[in-house]
Amino acid sequence: MRNLRDYCRPRTIEEALRLLTREGVRSAVLSGGTRLAAESLDDVESVIDLGGLPLAYIRSDNSGLRIGASGNDRFSGSSGLC
């Protein structure tokens, strides 16, 4: 990560999308169990940490079951839906 210029931890999904779509900025996403291997990210300029976003959920509604992007099997049993 020789070219790393910034580390971002967005507070909203909208902010994360804005950061991810910046023109001319090569970004890597850090979330959940993701590890960043420095040797494979030589061209990355920005790390965007999604760990603070409300993406860890399991919900049921009229359209079906919704599992957030950070959902995992550890809390699926405690959701009351499984």
Secondary structure as UniProt FT lines:
FT   TURN            2..3
FT   STRAND          6..8
FT   HELIX           13..20
FT   TURN            23..24
FT   STRAND          27..30
FT   TURN            32..33
FT   HELIX           38..40
FT   TURN            42..43
FT   STRAND          46..49
FT   HELIX           50..52
FT   STRAND          58..61
FT   TURN            62..63
FT   STRAND          64..67
FT   TURN            69..70
FT   HELIX           73..76
FT   TURN            77..78
//
